[in-house]
């Protein structure tokens, strides 16, 4: 048996000093994961109390300092700020000379590819976009959850191996995303992850109203099975009254929602229309049953019997013929409630004007600051 001790990770070659600009939910977790792989976190920026608490919990003994100082100390810099703040931050760092030639500059935005780092590239930095497709809590459990997590990776071809190696060191699985497909990729994650939270929360509220004492316990097995079936079978997993063409049941649902939860009607109708379209396109919903169903849903559109000035819904019957695969009534994903990086929340004005120092009490890098909880997958 070989009794030779394994080398300490810190003694491995090519270990990097790591800095974090933006101690939100994502940055400290990624830095802590890189530390487990033998890299050395040396600096983190964060102004709010929440940022400081996260940094202390996940990166103990790593000093807090201004972004420019973080870059001065680090060979690998994680820019983990909200999407809207990223372009201004990168431009500001480059303009002030904070970026050093040969420095690896990594952002974790789902929306952007590597081109958002062009100002830093012109200053000699090596640009990487590494987006973890996971919800972050801002606690040490995030480091464990990175194992097996997919990362959307975008980088210049000559840096592809370096980008993928960093993801693998964090326990993730690299998935290459072309630069021009990043917004679509991000919208897909927002549609699936962020909107799922909204749907589940609404469902739990309605069950409580219906008298269910433990809606989470009731929904857990049902939603788990539905998610598993959907991931395995796609549209073939569709079930329920819309997929069956039960127009009477759908009409009864809408009537109940109008009475007990009018704010949920628009969402129910929009999802029912999208579901009907997909069920028709895949042969699950019979065309002869679809007419009555689409008629019920059309009544909730503009000018319909059940419409209201605040519903915001659109008429399915006029914009979608049976068999269409479009999703009437749907809307584009919001700018970044995807981040699947935390509970959905409202976003307020960003501060995209470059490095932030201690003199700025509004930390745009902190999803728990004045912006409200971040709902995005930075």
N, C-alpha and C positions, 0 to 999 in steps of 0.2 A: 504494500500500500504506500502511495506517495504521501509523505508527511510534510513536503515543502509548503510553507505558508503561502497563501495567495498574496499577490502584491496589493498594497493599499491603492484604492482608486485614485487618490491624489498623486500617486507616483507614476500613473500612466502617462505616456507621451501625448502631446497635443492637447493637454487639458487647458481650458480657457478660463479667464476671469470674466464673470458675468455681471452685468448691471441691468437694473429694471427701471424703466421710466413709466411710472403709472402703477401704483400699488393698489389696483382694483382687485377683482376676484381672480383674474387670470394670471397676471404677471408673477406674483410671489409663488403660486403653485408650480408654474413652469420652471422658475428658477430653482425651487426646492427639488424638483424632479431632476434637473440637470446636475444639481449637487450630488444626488445619489449616484449619478453616472461618473462622478469624479471631477466635474467642473467646480469652480470656486466663485460663488456669489460674493461680490465685494462692495456693492453700493445699490441703493434703491431710493427712488424719489417718491414722495407722497406728502401731502400737506394736511389732509383732514385727519381727525382722530381715528376714523374707521380705517384709513390707509395705514396709519401707524400701528394700529392693533393687528392688522393682517400681516404686515411686515414682521412684527415682533413674534407672531405665532408661527409663521412659516419660515422666516429667515432670521432667527435669533442671532444677535451679535453683528448683523450686517448694518452698517451705518446708513442713516437717512441723509440725503443731500440733494442739492439742486440738480436738475437734469444735465446741465453742462458738465458738472463735476462727475456725474455718473458715467458719462461718455469718456471723460478724461481717464478714468480708472479702468475701463472695461475693454476687453477684446471682443466680446459678444454682448450686444445690447438688445434687450427685449423692449420694444415699444408697445405697451399694452394699454393704450388709451382708447376712448370711444372713437368710432369711425369718423365722425364729423370733425374731431379735433386732430386727427392724424395728419392730413396734408399741411396744415399750418404749423404743427409741431416740427415736422420734418424740414420744412422750409426755414423755420426759425433756427433750428440747430445747425443747418448748413450755412446759413447767412452769418451766424455768429462765430463760425470757425470751430464749433464743438466737435464736428465729425472728423475723424482721423483716417487717412488712407489705410486700406487693408482691414479696417474694422468691420466685423460682421454686424449688420443692422437687420434685426428681425422684427417685423410687425405681425400681430395676430388678428388683424381685421379680416372678417369673412368677405366683406364687400370689395376690398381692393386686392389687386395683385402686386407685382413688384414695381410697377411703374410709378406708384405713388411715392416711391423712395428715390426717384430720379434726381432730386436736388442733392441727396446724400451720395448717390452714385457719382455725380459730377465732382464731388469732393473726395472721391476715392474709396468710398465705403462699398461693401459687398452686400447687395440687397437680397433679402429672403422674405417671403410671405408664408407663414406657417400658422394655419388656422385650425385649432382643435374643435372638432364638431362635438362639443359636450357642454352640458350645463355646469356652471361653476358656482360653488357656495361661498367661496372665500375662506374655507377651513381646511385643515390638513387632510380631510377625506378626499379632496380633489386630487391629491398626488396619487392616491391609490387608484382612483377612477381613470387616470390616464392610461393605465395598462390596457392595451387593446383599442384605445380610442383612435378613430380615424382623424387624420389631419389633412386639410386641403392645402397642398403645397404648390407654390408658384415661385419661380426663380429663373434667372438666366441659365441657359443650358449648361454653361461651364460650372455653375454652382449647384446643379441638380443633386449630385451625389452628396455634397456637403449638407444640403437642406434635408435630404432623406435620412442621412446619418444622424442628424440632430433629433429628428422625430423618433427614430428607432431608439436612440439613447433615452428618450423620455418615456419609452414604453409604448409609443404610438405606432400606427400603421399609416405610412404616407400614401396619399392619393393625389396624383398629379392633376391640377386644374389649369387649363389654358388661361392666359391673361384676360382674353376677351369674354371668357365664360364665368368669371368670378361673380359678377352681379347675379347671374342666373343661379349659380350654385348657392349663393347666400340666400336668395329669395326662396329656394327650395327648402333650405333648412328652417327658415323663418316660418314658412307655411306649415311644415310638419311639426316642429318643436314648440314654437311660441304659441301658435294658434291652438295646439293641442291643450296647452295649459288653460287657455281661456275656455275651451269647450268643456273640459273636465270640471273646472270651477263652476261654470254655469250649471252643469248637470248635477253637481253636489248641492247647489243652492235649491234647485227645483225639487230634488228628492227630499230635502229637509222640509220644504213647503208642503210636500205630499205626505209628510208624517214619518219619513224614514229616519230612525234615530242614529244610524251609523252608515251614512252614504258612502264613506270611503271603503268600508268593509264590503258593501254591496257591489260597488263599482270595480274594486280591485281585480277579482277573478274575471269579470266580464271584459274589462278593458285590456287586461293582460292577454286574454285569448284573442280578442279582436286585433290587437297589435301584432301578435305572433302570426295570426292568419294572414293579415295584410302584408307583412314582410315576406311571408312564404309564397302567397298566391296572388297578390295584387288585387285587381278588380274582381277576380273570381271569389274573393272573400266577402263581397258585399252582401249584407242581409238586411232585413227590416222592411217596414211598410213601403218605403220609397222604391226599393229594388223589386219588391213584389207587385207594385202598382196598386196598393191599397189606398185609393184616393180618399175614401171615407175616414180612414184612420188618420191620415195626414191632416184632413180638415178638422177633425176633432182635436188633434194636437195643437193646431194653430189657434183654435178657439180657446182652449185652456190657457195657452201662453198669453193670449191677448188679455185674459182676465187676471192672471196671477203674475205674469212676468212679461209685460209688454216690451221691455227692452230686449228680450231674447227673440222676438218674432223675426226681425230682419235677418239675424244670423241663422236661425232655423231654416227660413225660406231659402236663403242663399245656398246653404249647404245641401238642402233638399234638391234644388235645381241642379247643382253640380253633380250630386249623386245620381239623379235621374238621367242626366246626359251620359254619364259613364256607364250606367247600367244598360241604357239603350245601345250604346256603341259596342258593348261587349255581349249583347244578346241575352242579358239577364232579365231585362224588363221588356215585356211583350208590347209591341206597338199599339195594339188595340186597347191595352190598359193605360198606356202613357197619356192618351188624350185627356181623359178625366183628371188624371193626376196633374198634368201641366195646367189644366184649367183651374184647378184649386190653387196652384201656386201663382198663376197669373193674376188671380184676384187680389193678391197681396202686393202687386206692382203698382206703379204710378197710375192713378185713375181707377184702380181696382176697388172692389167693394170693401176689401179689408185694409186698404192702404191708409197710411197716416202721414202727415207732413214731415214727421221726423224719422220715418222708417228707413229711408235711404235705399230701399230695395229697388230692383229693376224687374221688368216684366220678362219672364222666361218664355211665355208662349209666343211672343212676337219676335224674339231674337234667336230662338233655337228650335229647329225642326227635330222631330224624332230621329234618333240615330246620330245626331250631331255630337261631336266629342268636345265641343267648347263648354265653358262653364259660365253660363249667364249669371249675372248678379255677383260674380266674383270681382275682387279688386286686387290690384297689385300689392305685394307685400310692403309694409312700411319700411322706412329707411333702415332701421335696425332694431326691431324688437327681437331679432335673432341674435341677437346674440342669444342662442340657447344658453348664454353664460350666466343666467340668473333669472329670478322671477321677473315676469313682464312688468314694466313700469312706464311712466311717462318720461319723455326726455325733454329737457329744457334747453336753453341757449348754451352752446358750447363756447369754449375759449380756445379758438384755433390759432392763437397768435404766437406759437413757438414756445420756448422753454418757460416753465413756470417756476418761480422761486418762492421762498417762504413768505415774500411780501404779498403773494396772491392767495387770499383765504379761500377762493373758490377753486378747488382742485378739479380740473376737468378730467383728470385721470381716475377719479374715484367715483365708481358708480353709486356709492352711498352718500355722495356729497349733495350739493344743492340740486343736481340734475334729477335726483330720484333714482330708484333702483334700476340698474341696467337690465334690459331684456335681451341683449344681443350677445352672439357668439363671437366677441373680439378674440 
